[in-house]
Amino acid sequence: MTTQPSRRSLLKAAVTVGAGAAVLPALPAAASSAAALKHPGLLHTQADFDRMRAQVNAGAQPWKAGWDKLVANGRSKSTWKPRPLETVVRGGTGANHVQLAIDVAAAYQNALRWKVSGEKAHGDAARDILNAWSAALKAVTGNADRFLAAGIQGWQLANVGEIMRGYPGFDLDRFKKMMLTVFYPLNDQFLKGHNDACITNYWANWDLCAMASILAIGILCDDQAKVDQAVVYFKQGKGNGAIMNAVPFLHPGGLGQWQESGRDQGHASLGIGLMGVLCEMAWNQGIDLYGYADNRFMKGAQYVAKYNLGETVPFTTYKWGTGQNCAPREQTEVAAAGRGANDPIWAVLHNHYGVRRGLAVPYLEAYSKRLAPEGGGGDYGGAKYDHLGFGTLTFTRATAAGGGGLLPTGVSRTFESVNYPKTYIQAAGRIGATALTLRIVPGLSDAKGYSFVDSEGRYLRHKDFLVRFDANDGTALFKRDATFHARQGTADGSVRLESANYPGRFIRHRDNVLRLDKAEDTTLFRADSSFRPAT
């Protein structure tokens, strides 16, 4: 059993550090281990639901327009009656999978209406749909397309189950059993065997729906091994859904050629939507797949968006193998088929890269605005249920001057370590139980960033990669050193502060000191660099 150091001993140790640097106490050894999975923690967190409710109740746009789009959808009615099946078939004789897809859309839409409005009738409707299917469904089958049904409806169902976790009368245990025994085995089988075909035979979206389902089921069922399986495959998998294969070529202008762009644009957009789902669910567990490999997914999404908005994009000849023997094939140009597809997948991407991260993503932004307010299942044609949709309502984050709106300016806040609660940045660079109040102002060197001022007028800045408080000497260097861009932190309402003049370096605590360290793709680094502002 690990003995925790006392708060007094930690503070005593902290004050022995020189006054020039702001420091934090040493963390308990257990803090470096994987944290428990968060709930609700798939596409939406409780903070997301709180934001939706507040904005809709205030009549704020575009949330109200997104809400109206949801209410107008026939599948969101609380009178919806489920039509469960014992066997779902996709592909071949007796195909009936659309029946499941429509019921999942109805469950999701009613769950959203309940979370935002609090209307019990909608919560009951979502619960009853899930309970009916978990009581009836025994198998998903058909030809190779069965893997698509298990993947697409798998991640969608898991998301609705996560929203309804704890709802009176919802049989979560039976629902989990269905996800683990009906959906996961097909997801796992596909990623490991690819239906006995050449590893490159299946397009990116096949891998991606299986990965999304595995990740969602892992989080729903508190199964870290399944979460790890999806994350590792995203980074290192051999199939076309792994990030380095899904975006095989990089082009000038921040564009990444998407694996299915030479096939048709409907499937290219499907893959982008599925990877967006995967990345958002991972993000809500503190795993940054969005930014992996220097934002490679962002570059692929920008490429697909740009072409589908009517602009030209470069194309490198794409070669791959098909069938069991990897018969060679190639594509020499981007496909025009399906160009301009209107799928409700862009709001989540623009709001992550453009708003959370404050990055320039003009094509994601343009597509998001073009489709706003996003609808969902049933709004884009009779058989279009590949995406849950309603991203304008669920993913829109307020933008404001500075850092994508993650922090207000002109107000004062304290900053608490996320993974060492009740420990704050204090005056003269020290830390302690009495928090220092910092006024948040537009960045000295970049008004889209932030600077932080203590009661004596000194600025939080970095010097020699240590964080400290100094008086503004008026130099351009000081202004850059004292300017930070806010990024989403690991906990609801928390932020990470990225240096304006050293992009990729964040304020984090390490060895009792606040430093400006180069970002690491680890849960520990993200926790060490996350701080919760509070009044």
Backbone torsions as a table, in degrees:
resi	resn	phi	psi	omega
1	MET	NA	128.1	-178.0
2	THR	-79.1	131.9	176.7
3	THR	-87.4	124.9	-179.5
4	GLN	-81.8	134.9	175.6
5	PRO	-67.3	149.0	179.3
6	SER	-74.5	155.5	177.1
7	ARG	-59.9	-40.2	-178.2
8	ARG	-62.7	-43.4	-179.0
9	SER	-66.2	-36.0	178.6
10	LEU	-65.6	-42.3	-179.6
11	LEU	-67.7	-38.4	178.2
12	LYS	-61.2	-40.8	179.0
13	ALA	-66.1	-35.6	-175.7
14	ALA	-66.4	-39.7	-173.6
15	VAL	-74.0	-9.0	176.7
16	THR	-78.4	-11.1	178.3
17	VAL	-78.1	146.1	-178.4
18	GLY	-55.1	151.0	-175.3
19	ALA	-71.9	-10.3	-176.4
20	GLY	-74.4	-14.7	-176.2
21	ALA	-128.6	141.6	174.4
22	ALA	-80.8	134.6	-172.4
23	VAL	-131.0	163.0	174.3
24	LEU	-126.9	154.2	178.4
25	PRO	-70.4	161.2	176.6
26	ALA	-63.9	143.8	179.4
27	LEU	-86.3	151.1	172.3
28	PRO	-60.4	152.6	-177.1
29	ALA	-57.9	-34.1	-176.4
30	ALA	-65.6	-17.9	-175.7
31	ALA	-67.5	-18.7	-179.2
32	SER	-83.3	-10.5	-179.7
33	SER	-81.4	164.4	-178.1
34	ALA	-63.0	132.6	179.1
35	ALA	-76.9	158.7	176.8
36	ALA	-62.3	148.8	178.9
37	LEU	-65.5	146.2	-172.6
38	LYS	-96.7	144.2	178.7
39	HIS	-135.4	140.4	-14.0
40	PRO	-65.9	137.3	-170.0
41	GLY	-147.0	29.5	173.3
42	LEU	-99.8	-118.2	-178.8
43	LEU	-67.2	-28.2	-174.7
44	HIS	-130.9	137.2	173.5
45	THR	-100.2	172.4	177.3
46	GLN	-63.5	-35.0	177.0
47	ALA	-61.6	-36.2	177.0
48	ASP	-63.8	-45.4	179.9
49	PHE	-64.5	-38.5	177.9
50	ASP	-61.8	-41.9	179.1
51	ARG	-64.2	-46.9	179.5
52	MET	-57.0	-47.8	-176.8
53	ARG	-61.9	-46.8	-177.9
54	ALA	-62.4	-43.4	-176.6
55	GLN	-71.3	-39.5	178.5
56	VAL	-66.8	-42.9	179.2
57	ASN	-62.9	-30.7	179.1
58	ALA	-83.3	-5.8	-177.2
59	GLY	70.1	21.5	-176.0
60	ALA	-76.3	145.0	177.1
61	GLN	-101.0	147.5	8.1
62	PRO	-91.2	7.2	-176.5
63	TRP	-60.5	-41.8	-179.1
64	LYS	-62.6	-39.9	177.5
65	ALA	-64.4	-39.0	176.6
66	GLY	-64.3	-40.3	177.7
67	TRP	-63.9	-44.1	179.5
68	ASP	-61.6	-36.5	177.5
69	LYS	-64.1	-40.2	178.3
70	LEU	-64.9	-48.4	-177.3
71	VAL	-61.9	-33.5	-177.6
72	ALA	-76.1	-13.5	-178.3
73	ASN	-77.5	128.8	-176.2
74	GLY	-62.6	-22.7	-179.7
75	ARG	-78.9	-9.9	-178.2
76	SER	-90.4	4.2	-179.1
77	LYS	-72.9	140.5	-178.6
78	SER	-70.9	-11.0	178.8
79	THR	-87.4	3.8	-178.1
80	TRP	-61.1	133.6	178.9
81	LYS	-111.4	126.8	-178.5
82	PRO	-70.3	155.1	177.4
83	ARG	-127.6	70.0	-173.6
84	PRO	-67.8	152.6	177.9
85	LEU	-124.6	154.0	174.0
86	GLU	-81.7	-34.7	179.1
87	THR	-131.2	124.8	174.8
88	VAL	-98.3	131.4	-178.8
89	VAL	-119.0	125.4	170.8
90	ARG	-125.2	118.8	179.9
91	GLY	93.4	125.2	179.0
92	GLY	90.4	-165.7	-175.9
93	THR	-66.2	136.2	174.8
94	GLY	81.2	20.6	-178.5
95	ALA	-57.2	129.6	-178.4
96	ASN	-143.3	14.7	-171.5
97	HIS	-64.6	-23.9	-179.7
98	VAL	-62.9	-27.9	177.2
99	GLN	-61.2	-41.3	175.7
100	LEU	-68.6	-44.7	-177.2
101	ALA	-58.9	-42.0	-179.1
102	ILE	-67.7	-41.8	179.0
103	ASP	-65.0	-36.5	177.5
104	VAL	-64.8	-42.5	177.5
105	ALA	-60.4	-41.5	178.9
106	ALA	-64.6	-40.5	179.1
107	ALA	-64.1	-44.3	-179.9
108	TYR	-63.2	-45.9	-176.3
109	GLN	-66.5	-39.1	176.1
110	ASN	-68.4	-36.7	177.3
111	ALA	-62.7	-41.9	177.3
112	LEU	-61.9	-45.2	-178.7
113	ARG	-62.5	-37.6	177.9
114	TRP	-66.3	-45.5	-176.8
115	LYS	-65.0	-33.5	-177.3
116	VAL	-86.2	-42.6	-174.7
117	SER	-95.5	-23.4	-175.5
118	GLY	79.7	6.3	-178.0
119	GLU	-72.9	117.7	-175.3
120	LYS	-61.2	-33.9	-177.9
121	ALA	-58.8	-36.0	179.3
122	HIS	-75.2	-37.6	174.8
123	GLY	-62.2	-41.8	178.5
124	ASP	-63.2	-40.3	-179.4
125	ALA	-63.7	-45.7	178.8
126	ALA	-62.0	-44.4	178.6
127	ARG	-58.9	-45.8	-175.4
128	ASP	-66.7	-34.7	176.6
129	ILE	-64.6	-46.7	-179.6
130	LEU	-64.1	-44.0	-179.9
131	ASN	-63.2	-39.4	-179.4
132	ALA	-63.6	-42.6	-178.9
133	TRP	-72.8	-39.1	-179.6
134	SER	-69.1	-23.5	177.1
135	ALA	-79.2	-25.8	-172.2
136	ALA	-105.2	-41.5	-167.5
137	LEU	-70.6	127.9	178.8
138	LYS	-117.9	-23.5	-175.2
139	ALA	-158.2	150.2	168.0
140	VAL	-118.1	124.2	-174.5
141	THR	-142.8	-168.5	-175.5
142	GLY	124.3	-164.5	176.4
143	ASN	-78.3	-155.2	-177.4
144	ALA	-56.3	-25.1	-178.9
145	ASP	-64.5	-12.1	176.0
146	ARG	-59.4	-30.4	178.7
147	PHE	-67.2	-32.4	176.8
148	LEU	-68.1	-43.5	178.0
149	ALA	-62.0	-43.1	-179.3
150	ALA	-66.2	-31.3	-180.0
151	GLY	-80.8	-54.4	-174.9
152	ILE	-67.1	-52.8	179.1
153	GLN	-72.5	-20.9	176.4
154	GLY	-64.3	-52.7	-178.7
155	TRP	-68.7	-32.2	179.6
156	GLN	-67.4	-48.0	178.9
157	LEU	-59.3	-44.1	-179.0
158	ALA	-59.9	-36.5	179.1
159	ASN	-66.4	-40.3	178.0
160	VAL	-67.7	-41.6	177.2
161	GLY	-59.3	-37.5	178.7
162	GLU	-65.9	-40.1	177.9
163	ILE	-63.4	-38.1	-174.0
164	MET	-89.2	1.7	178.6
165	ARG	-51.3	126.5	177.8
166	GLY	85.8	-2.8	-179.5
167	TYR	-71.1	136.8	-177.9
168	PRO	-55.1	126.4	177.0
169	GLY	87.9	-7.8	178.9
170	PHE	-79.6	123.0	-178.8
171	ASP	-85.6	82.3	-176.4
172	LEU	-64.9	-39.6	-178.3
173	ASP	-62.6	-44.3	179.0
174	ARG	-67.3	-36.2	177.9
175	PHE	-64.1	-45.1	176.9
176	LYS	-58.9	-42.3	-179.7
177	LYS	-59.7	-42.4	177.2
178	MET	-60.4	-45.0	-178.0
179	MET	-64.3	-37.6	-176.4
180	LEU	-79.0	-28.2	-174.7
181	THR	-104.7	-23.4	-178.9
182	VAL	-102.4	-45.2	-172.6
183	PHE	-93.2	-51.0	-174.5
184	TYR	-57.8	-44.0	-178.4
185	PRO	-56.8	-36.5	178.0
186	LEU	-71.7	-39.6	175.7
187	ASN	-58.4	-49.2	-177.7
188	ASP	-64.1	-43.5	-179.7
189	GLN	-61.1	-40.2	-178.5
190	PHE	-67.8	-47.8	-178.3
191	LEU	-61.6	-33.7	-177.4
192	LYS	-85.3	-30.3	-173.7
193	GLY	-121.9	-16.2	-179.7
194	HIS	48.1	43.8	175.4
195	ASN	54.2	34.8	177.5
196	ASP	62.2	26.0	179.4
197	ALA	-107.4	172.5	172.2
198	CYS	-53.7	142.3	-174.7
199	ILE	-58.9	-27.4	-179.7
200	THR	-97.9	5.4	-176.3
201	ASN	-63.4	-39.4	-174.7
202	TYR	-94.8	138.5	-177.7
203	TRP	-66.4	167.0	-174.1
204	ALA	-56.3	-37.9	-174.5
205	ASN	-64.3	-25.1	178.1
206	TRP	-66.0	-49.5	175.3
207	ASP	-60.0	-44.4	-171.1
208	LEU	-65.3	-38.8	179.3
209	CYS	-69.7	-34.0	176.5
210	ALA	-67.4	-43.2	178.5
211	MET	-62.1	-43.7	-179.6
212	ALA	-62.8	-40.0	179.7
213	SER	-67.1	-43.4	179.4
214	ILE	-62.0	-45.1	179.3
215	LEU	-62.1	-46.6	-178.1
216	ALA	-63.8	-42.0	179.0
217	ILE	-66.7	-39.5	178.1
218	GLY	-60.1	-43.9	179.8
219	ILE	-68.9	-46.5	179.4
220	LEU	-55.2	-41.9	-173.5
221	CYS	-97.3	10.3	-179.5
222	ASP	53.1	43.9	-178.0
223	ASP	-111.8	94.8	-175.9
224	GLN	-62.2	-32.2	-178.8
225	ALA	-62.1	-38.9	179.1
226	LYS	-70.8	-38.9	174.5
227	VAL	-57.8	-47.9	179.9
228	ASP	-62.0	-38.0	-180.0
229	GLN	-58.9	-46.4	-179.1
230	ALA	-67.0	-42.8	-177.8
231	VAL	-66.0	-44.0	179.9
232	VAL	-63.9	-40.3	179.7
233	TYR	-66.0	-40.1	177.4
234	PHE	-54.8	-42.3	-175.0
235	LYS	-85.2	-35.3	-168.6
236	GLN	-127.4	-0.8	-175.8
237	GLY	-60.7	157.3	-179.3
238	LYS	-93.7	-17.0	-178.8
239	GLY	-78.9	174.8	-173.2
240	ASN	-72.5	-12.8	178.9
241	GLY	-83.0	-18.1	176.5
242	ALA	-64.0	145.6	-166.9
243	ILE	-57.8	-39.1	-176.6
244	MET	-73.0	-20.4	176.2
245	ASN	-94.2	-31.6	178.0
246	ALA	-67.8	-32.7	175.3
247	VAL	-121.0	79.5	-171.1
248	PRO	-74.9	-24.2	-176.5
249	PHE	-132.7	139.3	173.9
250	LEU	-104.1	143.1	-179.2
251	HIS	-125.0	161.2	177.5
252	PRO	-58.4	157.5	177.6
253	GLY	82.7	18.2	178.3
254	GLY	71.0	33.0	-179.3
255	LEU	-111.8	142.7	177.6
256	GLY	-127.3	122.0	-177.4
257	GLN	-65.5	127.2	-178.7
258	TRP	-84.5	143.5	-172.5
259	GLN	-58.4	-32.6	-177.2
260	GLU	-99.9	10.2	-176.7
261	SER	-67.3	-24.9	176.3
262	GLY	-86.3	-2.7	179.7
263	ARG	-91.4	-69.1	173.4
264	ASP	-169.8	163.0	-172.5
265	GLN	-82.1	-23.9	175.1
266	GLY	-62.1	-45.2	179.2
267	HIS	-75.0	-32.2	175.3
268	ALA	-62.0	-44.1	178.3
269	SER	-65.6	-37.5	177.1
270	LEU	-58.4	-45.7	179.7
271	GLY	-63.2	-41.1	177.4
272	ILE	-61.6	-43.9	178.8
273	GLY	-61.5	-41.9	-179.5
274	LEU	-68.0	-39.9	178.3
275	MET	-68.3	-33.9	175.2
276	GLY	-61.1	-43.7	176.2
277	VAL	-59.0	-48.1	-179.1
278	LEU	-58.8	-46.7	-177.0
279	CYS	-68.2	-38.7	-179.1
280	GLU	-67.1	-41.9	178.4
281	MET	-63.6	-42.6	178.4
282	ALA	-64.0	-42.4	-179.6
283	TRP	-57.2	-41.7	-178.7
284	ASN	-70.0	-6.8	171.6
285	GLN	-106.7	10.9	178.7
286	GLY	81.9	19.7	-179.4
287	ILE	-113.5	118.4	-175.0
288	ASP	-95.6	88.8	171.7
289	LEU	-85.6	-26.1	176.6
290	TYR	-52.8	-44.4	-173.8
291	GLY	-92.2	-0.5	-175.1
292	TYR	-60.4	142.9	179.0
293	ALA	54.9	50.3	175.5
294	ASP	58.4	51.1	177.1
295	ASN	56.8	42.2	-176.1
296	ARG	-63.1	-37.8	178.6
297	PHE	-63.9	-40.9	177.8
298	MET	-55.2	-41.7	-178.5
299	LYS	-67.3	-37.8	175.9
300	GLY	-66.7	-41.3	179.7
301	ALA	-66.7	-39.9	177.3
302	GLN	-61.6	-39.1	179.9
303	TYR	-61.7	-50.7	-178.6
304	VAL	-65.0	-42.4	179.3
305	ALA	-62.5	-44.8	-177.8
306	LYS	-60.2	-47.3	-178.7
307	TYR	-65.1	-40.2	-177.9
308	ASN	-76.4	-12.4	172.3
309	LEU	-86.7	1.5	174.5
310	GLY	101.5	4.2	179.9
311	GLU	-96.7	166.8	-179.6
312	THR	-88.7	151.5	176.8
313	VAL	-136.7	152.1	175.8
314	PRO	-72.8	159.4	179.8
315	PHE	-145.5	127.4	174.6
316	THR	-100.0	134.1	179.8
317	THR	-50.1	128.5	-176.7
318	TYR	-108.4	126.2	-178.8
319	LYS	-120.2	141.3	179.1
320	TRP	-156.5	174.6	179.8
321	GLY	-115.4	147.5	-178.0
322	THR	-125.9	166.4	176.7
323	GLY	69.8	-167.2	180.0
324	GLN	-76.6	-24.4	-175.3
325	ASN	-104.5	10.3	179.2
326	CYS	56.6	47.8	176.9
327	ALA	-58.5	130.9	-173.3
328	PRO	-71.6	140.1	174.7
329	ARG	-141.2	161.9	177.1
330	GLU	-151.9	155.8	174.4
331	GLN	-124.1	137.5	-174.3
332	THR	-112.1	-5.6	-179.9
333	GLU	-152.8	157.6	178.0
334	VAL	-68.3	140.8	-175.9
335	ALA	-84.5	137.8	177.6
336	ALA	-88.6	-16.4	-177.0
337	ALA	-58.9	129.7	178.0
338	GLY	76.4	11.7	-176.0
339	ARG	-61.7	138.3	-179.5
340	GLY	86.6	21.5	-178.5
341	ALA	-57.5	135.6	179.9
342	ASN	-105.6	80.9	178.3
343	ASP	-106.1	140.9	-176.3
344	PRO	-80.5	71.0	-174.1
345	ILE	-127.8	-4.2	-166.4
346	TRP	-93.7	-24.2	-177.1
347	ALA	-61.9	-42.5	-178.4
348	VAL	-63.9	-35.8	-177.2
349	LEU	-73.8	-45.5	178.2
350	HIS	-62.8	-40.6	-177.0
351	ASN	-72.7	-22.0	172.8
352	HIS	-80.3	-61.4	-172.6
353	TYR	-71.7	-41.3	-175.1
354	GLY	-83.8	-33.3	-174.8
355	VAL	-103.9	-58.8	177.8
356	ARG	-56.8	-48.9	-174.0
357	ARG	-92.2	-17.2	179.8
358	GLY	68.9	27.9	-179.1
359	LEU	-93.1	156.3	178.3
360	ALA	-80.9	110.3	179.5
361	VAL	-133.1	70.4	-171.9
362	PRO	-60.1	-34.4	-177.0
363	TYR	-78.1	-36.4	174.3
364	LEU	-64.7	-41.6	179.8
365	GLU	-64.0	-44.6	-178.1
366	ALA	-63.9	-41.1	-179.8
367	TYR	-68.9	-38.9	178.4
368	SER	-61.0	-43.3	179.2
369	LYS	-68.5	-36.3	179.9
370	ARG	-61.2	-37.7	-176.2
371	LEU	-93.9	-8.7	-175.9
372	ALA	-68.2	137.8	-4.5
373	PRO	-81.7	135.1	179.8
374	GLU	-64.7	138.1	171.7
375	GLY	-96.0	-159.9	-178.9
376	GLY	-145.4	-155.1	-177.4
377	GLY	-53.5	125.6	-179.3
378	GLY	99.3	-15.2	-179.2
379	ASP	-88.9	-10.3	-173.4
380	TYR	-126.0	31.1	-179.4
381	GLY	113.3	156.0	-171.2
382	GLY	-59.5	-31.7	-175.0
383	ALA	-111.0	14.7	-175.4
384	LYS	-93.8	88.4	179.6
385	TYR	-128.7	25.9	-179.5
386	ASP	-75.4	-19.8	-176.6
387	HIS	-126.7	141.7	176.8
388	LEU	-72.6	-34.3	172.9
389	GLY	75.7	-160.2	-179.5
390	PHE	61.0	35.7	-177.4
391	GLY	-69.6	-25.9	177.7
392	THR	-62.0	-42.5	177.0
393	LEU	-70.6	-46.1	-166.9
394	THR	-87.7	-28.6	-172.5
395	PHE	-112.5	-12.1	-177.3
396	THR	-63.7	129.5	175.5
397	ARG	-118.3	139.4	-176.9
398	ALA	-62.0	137.0	174.5
399	THR	-102.8	148.5	179.0
400	ALA	-154.7	169.3	177.7
401	ALA	-62.4	121.5	177.5
402	GLY	103.0	111.6	165.8
403	GLY	57.6	25.7	177.5
404	GLY	74.0	18.5	174.8
405	GLY	81.2	10.6	-180.0
406	LEU	-71.9	-23.3	177.8
407	LEU	-130.0	144.3	172.4
408	PRO	-80.4	158.0	174.0
409	THR	-113.3	157.5	-179.7
410	GLY	80.3	10.4	178.6
411	VAL	-126.1	169.3	180.0
412	SER	-114.1	141.3	-178.8
413	ARG	-142.9	154.4	166.5
414	THR	-94.4	161.9	-178.7
415	PHE	-129.3	114.1	-175.1
416	GLU	-106.2	136.2	176.0
417	SER	-63.0	132.0	-179.8
418	VAL	-68.1	-42.2	-176.2
419	ASN	-100.6	11.4	167.2
420	TYR	-139.5	76.2	-173.6
421	PRO	-55.8	151.1	178.5
422	LYS	65.7	23.1	173.9
423	THR	-120.4	124.2	-171.0
424	TYR	-126.5	158.9	169.2
425	ILE	-70.7	131.7	-178.9
426	GLN	-117.6	172.3	179.7
427	ALA	-60.7	156.6	178.0
428	ALA	58.3	22.1	175.8
429	GLY	82.5	2.5	179.9
430	ARG	-91.1	169.8	177.0
431	ILE	-126.2	159.8	178.4
432	GLY	177.1	-174.4	-177.5
433	ALA	-74.4	-22.4	176.3
434	THR	-92.0	116.0	-171.2
435	ALA	-81.5	145.7	173.0
436	LEU	-84.8	133.9	176.8
437	THR	-93.8	126.2	-178.2
438	LEU	-116.0	133.4	175.7
439	ARG	-84.0	131.4	-177.8
440	ILE	-95.6	122.9	-178.3
441	VAL	-129.6	160.6	175.0
442	PRO	-55.9	146.4	-176.5
443	GLY	-56.1	138.3	-179.1
444	LEU	-62.2	-34.7	-178.0
445	SER	-105.6	-9.3	-177.1
446	ASP	-156.7	111.2	-176.6
447	ALA	-64.7	-13.7	175.7
448	LYS	-83.8	-4.8	176.1
449	GLY	-107.2	-164.6	-177.6
450	TYR	-133.7	150.5	166.1
451	SER	-126.4	157.9	-171.8
452	PHE	-130.6	125.7	-171.6
453	VAL	-120.6	133.1	177.3
454	ASP	-87.2	-179.0	-174.4
455	SER	-67.4	-17.3	178.3
456	GLU	-95.3	6.1	177.8
457	GLY	84.1	8.0	178.8
458	ARG	-86.6	151.2	-176.8
459	TYR	-104.6	142.5	169.1
460	LEU	-70.2	124.6	-179.4
461	ARG	-149.0	167.4	173.8
462	HIS	-107.5	145.5	176.3
463	LYS	-148.5	125.4	-174.1
464	ASP	54.9	34.5	177.8
465	PHE	64.3	19.5	168.6
466	LEU	-110.2	152.1	-178.4
467	VAL	-101.6	134.9	-173.9
468	ARG	-154.5	179.5	175.5
469	PHE	-116.0	127.8	179.4
470	ASP	-138.7	155.3	173.2
471	ALA	-71.8	145.2	179.6
472	ASN	-69.1	117.2	179.8
473	ASP	-92.1	3.0	174.9
474	GLY	81.9	-3.3	-178.2
475	THR	-79.9	156.5	177.3
476	ALA	-62.8	-36.5	179.2
477	LEU	-62.6	-45.7	179.6
478	PHE	-59.4	-44.7	-178.2
479	LYS	-60.3	-38.4	178.2
480	ARG	-70.4	-41.6	-179.9
481	ASP	-63.0	-26.7	-175.1
482	ALA	-100.4	13.3	-179.6
483	THR	-115.2	133.9	-177.6
484	PHE	-135.3	148.9	173.5
485	HIS	-102.7	134.9	-178.4
486	ALA	-86.4	132.2	174.6
487	ARG	-122.4	157.9	180.0
488	GLN	-60.7	133.9	177.2
489	GLY	-89.7	-176.5	-175.7
490	THR	-78.7	-24.1	-179.0
491	ALA	-109.2	154.3	178.0
492	ASP	-53.8	129.2	177.6
493	GLY	80.9	0.2	-178.8
494	SER	-95.5	162.3	-179.2
495	VAL	-132.7	158.2	169.2
496	ARG	-117.2	142.3	-174.1
497	LEU	-111.1	111.7	-177.5
498	GLU	-99.2	133.5	-179.1
499	SER	-62.2	136.7	178.2
500	ALA	-71.9	-34.1	-176.6
501	ASN	-102.0	-0.9	171.5
502	TYR	-133.2	71.0	-179.3
503	PRO	-54.1	138.8	-177.6
504	GLY	92.4	-4.9	174.6
505	ARG	-110.5	134.1	-175.2
506	PHE	-123.9	150.9	168.8
507	ILE	-67.0	126.7	176.2
508	ARG	-149.1	158.6	175.7
509	HIS	-96.6	135.3	179.6
510	ARG	-155.5	131.2	-179.5
511	ASP	52.9	44.1	175.3
512	ASN	72.2	6.6	-175.3
513	VAL	-126.8	142.2	170.5
514	LEU	-81.8	121.3	-176.8
515	ARG	-123.9	166.0	170.4
516	LEU	-102.3	95.5	-173.0
517	ASP	-107.6	150.0	175.3
518	LYS	-66.3	135.4	-175.7
519	ALA	-60.8	140.6	174.3
520	GLU	-119.4	142.5	-178.8
521	ASP	-84.2	63.0	179.9
522	THR	-133.6	152.1	176.5
523	THR	-61.5	-39.1	-178.3
524	LEU	-63.5	-45.5	-179.9
525	PHE	-61.5	-44.7	-178.9
526	ARG	-62.3	-37.5	177.7
527	ALA	-69.7	-42.6	179.1
528	ASP	-61.3	-27.5	-175.0
529	SER	-102.7	12.4	-179.5
530	SER	-106.3	135.4	-178.5
531	PHE	-135.4	142.5	-176.3
532	ARG	-104.1	112.4	176.8
533	PRO	-75.2	142.1	-179.8
534	ALA	-148.5	155.6	176.0
535	THR	-77.2	NA	NA
